[in-house]
Amino acid sequence: MILSDADIRRRLTDGELVVEPLDDPELQIQPASVDLRLGRKFLEFQRTNISCIHPDSEREVDEYVDETHVEAGEDFVLHPGDFVLGTTKERVEIPPDLLGTVQGRSSLGRLAVVIHATAGIVDPGYKGQITLELSNLGTAPVSLNPDMRISQLIFTELKSRAERPYGTERGSKYQDQSGPQASRIQSDEEFGGDQRP
């Protein structure tokens, strides 16, 4: 069952679900989702001196990205064909009986901006800001303003609570993240890492 605005408000009030800061609930809480705003930090992939990114490499993927911080009153311009990692302004805490799904807002989709490549799931038990995989599929640059509503988070109630929710107990590698996080795929078991997704 997908949570309605009434369900979302009740869960937020009871403290079962956390979305903070939720500065304008009247604007951000939609009929069946919560609009999340764009943060100020971005990770941009370097275009030179990289032959290939190998998931099993000892080099950290962080070495291939540059962090950009957008000051108040400035915009981030997403050029055609660009792929950058952004973040939500809000930090979320998803309880073990809910699954979050991040989707783009249709107004931005109509400008050819997508907010995730494949990572649209926010697992039960997840805590932290959400990394956005931003792409411009169009032919014109699009200006993104930090604090603008960039995505929507939809909550689905599970039939039963997750027995092993996302978190440190599982070795979850993105728990409590702040700002955009580059891939930590080299930590996966199949690449010799000791953490489990």
C-alpha positions in Angstrom: 0.0 0.0 0.0 1.3 3.5 -0.9 1.1 6.1 1.8 -1.3 9.0 1.2 -0.6 12.5 2.4 -2.6 11.8 5.5 -0.5 8.7 6.2 2.7 10.6 5.6 1.7 13.4 8.0 0.7 10.9 10.7 4.0 9.0 10.4 6.0 12.3 10.5 4.0 13.5 13.5 4.5 10.2 15.3 8.2 10.3 14.6 8.0 6.9 12.7 9.3 8.6 9.5 11.8 11.4 9.4 12.2 14.0 6.5 14.2 17.0 7.7 14.3 19.8 7.3 10.7 19.8 6.0 10.5 23.6 5.7 7.2 23.9 3.9 5.0 20.8 4.5 2.0 22.4 2.7 4.1 22.7 -0.5 6.3 19.6 -0.1 3.7 17.0 1.0 1.9 15.9 -2.1 -1.2 13.6 -2.3 1.0 10.5 -2.2 4.6 11.6 -1.9 7.0 14.2 -0.4 8.9 16.6 -2.6 12.6 16.7 -1.8 14.8 19.7 -2.6 18.2 19.9 -4.3 21.2 20.3 -2.1 24.3 22.5 -2.8 27.0 19.8 -3.3 27.7 18.0 -6.6 30.2 15.4 -7.7 31.3 15.9 -11.3 33.2 13.1 -13.1 36.6 14.1 -14.6 36.7 14.0 -18.4 40.4 13.6 -18.8 43.1 11.2 -17.8 40.7 8.4 -17.2 40.9 5.4 -19.5 38.2 3.4 -17.7 36.7 3.0 -14.3 37.1 -0.5 -13.0 34.7 -1.6 -10.3 37.3 -4.0 -8.9 40.2 -1.5 -8.9 42.0 -0.6 -5.7 41.6 3.0 -6.7 38.6 4.7 -5.0 36.0 6.0 -7.4 36.2 9.3 -5.4 39.5 9.8 -7.2 37.6 10.3 -10.5 35.3 13.0 -9.3 35.6 16.7 -8.3 33.3 18.2 -5.7 31.4 21.4 -6.6 29.7 23.5 -3.9 27.1 26.0 -5.2 26.8 29.2 -3.2 23.5 30.8 -2.2 21.9 32.6 -5.1 23.9 30.7 -7.7 22.8 27.8 -10.0 24.3 24.6 -11.2 24.2 24.3 -15.0 23.6 20.7 -16.2 24.8 20.5 -19.8 23.4 18.1 -22.4 24.9 14.6 -21.9 26.2 15.5 -18.4 26.0 13.0 -15.6 26.7 14.3 -12.1 25.9 13.2 -8.6 23.8 15.6 -6.5 22.1 15.3 -3.2 18.8 16.1 -1.5 18.8 18.9 1.0 16.6 16.7 3.3 17.9 13.9 5.4 15.5 10.9 5.7 15.0 8.0 8.1 12.9 5.2 6.7 11.4 2.8 9.2 11.7 -1.0 8.7 8.1 -1.3 7.5 8.4 1.2 4.6 10.2 1.2 1.3 11.0 4.6 -0.3 11.0 5.2 -4.0 12.7 8.3 -5.5 11.2 9.6 -8.7 11.8 12.8 -10.7 9.3 15.6 -10.9 7.4 15.7 -14.2 8.1 19.4 -14.7 11.9 18.6 -14.8 11.3 15.5 -16.9 9.7 17.7 -19.5 13.0 19.6 -19.6 14.8 16.3 -20.2 16.3 16.2 -16.6 16.3 12.8 -14.9 17.2 12.3 -11.3 18.3 8.7 -11.1 19.9 6.2 -13.5 19.0 3.0 -11.5 19.1 3.9 -7.9 15.5 4.7 -7.2 15.0 2.5 -4.1 15.5 3.8 -0.5 15.6 0.7 1.6 13.8 0.1 4.9 16.1 1.3 7.7 18.1 3.8 5.5 19.2 7.0 7.2 20.8 10.0 5.5 20.6 12.3 2.5 19.8 10.7 -0.8 22.3 10.8 -3.6 20.7 11.8 -6.9 22.1 10.6 -10.3 21.4 13.7 -12.4 21.4 13.6 -16.2 20.4 16.0 -19.0 19.0 14.0 -21.9 18.1 17.1 -23.8 19.9 19.4 -26.2 20.0 22.5 -24.1 21.7 23.3 -20.8 19.3 23.4 -17.8 20.0 25.6 -14.8 19.3 23.8 -11.4 18.8 26.0 -8.4 19.7 24.5 -5.0 16.6 24.4 -2.7 14.3 23.8 -5.7 12.1 20.8 -5.5 14.0 18.2 -7.5 12.4 14.8 -6.7 9.6 13.1 -5.0 9.8 10.3 -2.4 7.0 7.8 -2.4 6.5 5.4 0.5 5.2 1.9 0.2 4.1 -0.1 3.3 5.6 -3.5 3.4 3.4 -6.5 4.2 5.8 -7.2 7.2 8.7 -5.3 8.7 12.1 -6.0 7.1 13.9 -8.6 9.4 17.4 -7.2 8.4 16.9 -3.5 7.5 19.5 -1.4 5.8 22.1 -0.2 8.3 25.5 -0.8 10.0 24.5 -4.2 11.2 24.4 -5.3 7.5 27.5 -3.4 6.6 25.5 -1.1 4.5 28.0 1.2 2.8 25.9 4.3 2.4 24.2 4.5 5.8 24.2 8.0 7.3 25.6 9.6 4.2 25.8 13.4 4.0 26.1 15.0 0.6 26.5 13.1 -2.7 28.5 9.9 -2.4 30.5 8.3 -5.2 30.2 4.6 -5.9 31.7 2.2 -3.3 31.2 -0.8 -5.6 34.8 -1.9 -4.9 33.6 -2.8 -1.4 31.2 -5.4 -2.8 32.0 -9.1 -2.0 32.3 -10.0 -5.6 35.2 -7.5 -5.9 37.0 -8.7 -2.8 35.4 -6.2 -0.4 34.2 -7.1 3.1 31.0 -5.1 3.0 27.6 -6.4 2.0 25.1 -4.2 0.1 
